[in-house]
């Protein structure tokens, strides 16, 4: 349900000259998700053992659209996201491309779009629009693929290609597919946005990273086929050749598709990420940078009725040796089953994961199971 902006706040914005009551519309939406996670490991010698706990995500979205004085349409918005502690893995470990992964509540879905035509827009912002942060092969459950948290490992199945940094780009919609290409001069999440006047900005400091610029491209649509959902995404960032940055180019690609026919939905996913970080299962420290990680997965789901759906997902991830000091990385293999129950305003989901090779670790160190339950609502 969308709630219109209160009259008092709308009047205040009009007084500041940002919008007019006659040609602008502002909506506020949000979501709340509360999840329970239980992790069981096979190897207790590492000291991590089995554990359990709750997690949550809450987000408020502000969106505005209307017409400019020159007749052009515009869209603008931002989100405030406040999550619980990600106890099941290091944020650095599950970031596909390393670098800063600022977890600020203000770094969500920030944008101003200037519409050149009904389906064409110039977009400026961060974490907005089409991207590769999509899991098509987990249509019933929730979260990323792979398995993380087993003996404190981060999954080596890449999560996405997006850096969620500020940039400028073009969005183009069409009946068969939508396209977005974005140029990011400072590819660090939040990069260049902390200091609004840049009067104290310095190279390599909080405001301006020494990394090279980045280009992200995503295409998604049905291709004119009913029930089909196809995603293609690419990212490219030349490595900065200095002593403190990875010598590997930071780039990747993702191809995924999902097809629904009747009560059955099948999906497949392939993703490759270069220049990322890895957290080994049972290891004392993260082995960072210069790794190439790959993930492949497939899923099938079945709608029992209009409210209950069950699904199965199989995923396999691999990683190159990179600059790993010792040990051999093995493939991470995960089986996952999930059930979703639509309760109207609340969605209940439960999923079970069993994996081996967590974080690329062999033997008992990489084996474990995770049971997760989530209740979510949108407003």
N, C-alpha and C positions, 0 to 999 in steps of 0.2 A: 504494500500500500504506500502510495506517495502522499506526503503531507506538504501542503503549500506553505510557503514562508509566511510567518505572522505579519499582520498588517503593520505593526509598530516597526519591525525591522525593515520591511520593504519601504516604508515611508522614510526611514533614516537613510537608506541607500539612495533613494531618489534625491533627498536633500543634498547628499554629497555629489550628486551629478553622475553616478555610475549607471543608473538605470532609470527608466521612466515607467510609471505604473501602466501606461497604455501599451507598451511594446515589449515588456520583459516578463518572463515567468521563471520563478525560482522554486525548486522542489528540494525536499530533504528526505533522504532514505537512509536505511541502515541495516545492520545485521548483527546478530549475537550468536556465537557458537561456543558450546562448552563440551569438552571431550575428556574421556577417561582413557588412560593408556596403561597397559600392564606388559612389562618386558620380562621375558624369561630367557636366560642364557645357559648354554651347555657347559661353559668353562667358568667355574667359580674361582679359579686360581688367580685370575687377573685382579680380583678385588671388587669388580663391579657388580657381580651377582645379578639377582633379579630385583626389580623395583617397579613401582607403580605410582600414579599420580594424575592430577587433573591439569588440563590446559584450556585456554580460552582465547577467543578472538572477538573483538567488538569493533565496529566501524560505523562512522557517520559520514554520509556523502552529501555534499552541497553542490547543486547544479543550477545553472542559470542560462537562459537562452532568450534571444530577442533580436531586435533590428537596430543597426547603427544609424547615425544621422545621415550617412551617405546612401542608405537603402540596403546595405549589405547585412546579411544575417550573421550572428555570432553565437558561440557556445562557450561557457566557462564553468569551471568547477574545481573542487578539491575535496579530499577525504581526510578524516582523522582516524587512524587505526591504532588501537591499543591492544597488544597481545600479551599473553602470559609469558613466563620464562620458557624458552625452548630448551627444556632439559634433555631432550632426546637427541641432541646433536649440536655441534658448533656451527654458528652461522657462517663462519669463514669456510668451514668444510663443505657445506652444501651450496655455496655460491659457485656457480659454474666457472666464473672467470677471475676469481680472486679479487684483490683490492678491497676497498672499504665497502662494507655492506651495512650502512647506517640504518639502525632500527628505529629511527625517530618516528613518532606518531604522526608527524606532519608531512612525511615524504610519501604520500599516497595520491595517485590519480590527480595530478595538478595539470590544468590545461586552460588555454584560451585558443579556440578555433575560429578562424575567419573563413566563412563559406564563400568561395568564389562562384559556386553553383550549388544547386541542391545536393549533389553527390560528390562535390569536390571541396576540400578545405585545406588551408594552411594551418598546421597545428604547432603550438609552442607549449612545452611543459615537460613533465616527467611521469613515467609509469601510467601512461594513458593510451587507450586505443588497442589496436591489434598488436599482439606479441606472442612469443613462444612459450609463455608461462602457462601452459595448458596441458592437462593430463587427459587425453581422449580415451586412453585405455584403462581408466578407472571410473567408469560411468556410474557405478552404484555406490562405491565407497568414497573416501575423501583423502586428500593429501597427495604427496608426490609418490612416485613409484620407488621400487627398491625397498631396502630395510635399513633403518638407522636406529641407533641406540643400543645395539647389541655389543656388549663389552666396550661401550662408549665410542663406537665407530659411526662415522658419517657414511651414508650410502654413496657408492660411486656411480649410481645411475644419475646422469646429469638432470638437473631440475628444469632449467630453461637457458636461453641464450641472452636474455635481457639483463642489462645493467641498471635499468630504472634511473638513468641519469637524465639531466635536463638537456633538451635538444630542440631542433626545429625540423619539421618535415611536411610531407604531403599525404593526405588521406584521400582515397578514391574508392567510392562504392559503386557496385554494379549488380545487376540481377543474378549473376553467376558467381561473383567473388568480390571481396573487398581487399584493397591493397593499402599498405602504409609503409613509407620509407622515412627514416629519421636520421639526422646527422647530430651527433653528440660531441661537442668540442672538448668536453672534460668528462670522460666516461667513468665517473665514480658516483655512486648513488648519493644524491644530494650535492654533488660537486658544483661549485660556482653559485650555489643558492643560499649559503649561510650568511653572506655579507651582501646586503642589498645595494650598497653604494660602492663596494670594492675599494674603499679608501685605504684599507690595510692589507689587501690581497697580495700574496707572495707565491712564487712558483714553488711547488712542493709543499705548501702549507695547507691549511684547512680549505681555503677557497679554491686554489688552483693546483691540480695534480700535474705531475711531470709526464703523465702518460700521453700517448698520441690520441688523436681523435678517433671516433668510432662511427660506423654506419650499421644500422639495423633495418632489415626488410622483412615484412610478413605479408602473406597472402592467405586468405581463408574464405571458403564459400562452398556452395553445393555443386558448382560447375553445371548447373542446370538439371541435376538429377535429384528427384525427390527422395528424401531420407539420407542423402549423402552429406558429409561434413569433412572437408579436406583442408589441411593446414600445411603450408610451406613457409619456413622461416630461415633467415640467414643473418649472420653477424660477422663483422670484420674489424679488427683493430690491430694495426701494426705495433709490434713490441717496441718499447723505448729501449734503446741499446745503451744501458748504463749499468753500473755496478749494483744497483739496488732493485732492479726490476727484472722480471723473467725475460730470458732471451727468446722465448717462444712467442710467435704471433698469437694473439688472443682472438680466436674466431670459432665458428661452429655452424651447424645446420640442423634442421629438424624437419622431418616429413611424417605426417600422421594423417590418418583417415578413420572415419567412423561411418557405418552404414546401418540404417534401421529398416527392417522389413517386418511389418506386423509387430509381434511381441518380442522379436529377437533383434539384438543389436550386436554387431561384430566390429572390432576396431584393431588397428595396428599402429605402432609408433617406432620411429628410428631417430636417434639423436646422437650427435657427435660434438664434443666440446674440447677445445684445445687450450692449454695454458692454465688449467684449473688447479685446485687444491684437493688434497686427500687427507682424511683422518683415519689412521689405521686402527683396527679393532685391537684393544688391549695395549696399544702403543702409548708411550709417554708423551709424545708430541705429534703435532700435525706435520706431515711431509708435504711441503707446499710447492706449487708452481711446476711448470714444464710437463705436466701430465696431460695426456690425451685420453679422455674417457668416452665410452660409447655405451648406449643403451638400446636394447630392442625389447619390445613387449607386444603381447596380443591379448585380447579379451573377448569374452562373449557374455552377454547378459540376457535375462529373460524376464518379461513382465508377467508375473503370476496373475495379477489383476490390476485395476487402475491405481491401487495404493501400494502394492508390494512388488519389489523387483529384487532378483538375485543375480549375482555376477561372479565370474572367475577371471583372474588376470595372472598371466605368467610373464615374468620379466627376467632378463639376463643383462648384466652390465660387465664391462671389462675396462681395464685401465693400463696405460703404458707404464714402463718403469719410471720414467721421468727422472727426478733427482733423488729418488728413494735411496736412503743410505744403506739399508739392509733388508733382506727378506724378499720374497717373490709374491707378486700380486696374482691372486687367482680370480676367476670369474665370480661375480655375485649373482646367485640364482634365488629367485623368490617365487613362491606360490601364494596367491591371495584370493580369499573368497569374501564376499561382502553381501549384505542384505540392507535394503532401504525400505523404510515404512513411512509413507506420507500420512501425517496426522492432521492435514489441513494447514493451519498456520505454523505448525512445528514439524520438522523432518527428523526422523530418527534413523541413524545409520550404525551398523556394527560390522567390523571387518577383522579377519584373522590373517596374519602373515606368518609364514614359515620360510626361513632362508638359511643359506650357507654362503660362505665367502663374504660376509659383511665387511665392508671397507677394504675388500681385497685380501682378507686374512684367511689362511687355510686352517683345516682341522677344527677342533672344538672351539677355538677362539672366534671363528667366524660364524658359528651356528647359533640360532636363537629363534624365538617366536614372539610375536606381538599381538595382543588383543586390544582393539580400540572401539570405543563407543562414543557417539556424538549426537547431541541434540542441537538443532539450529533453527533459528527463526529470522524472518525478514520483515522489515517494517518501513 
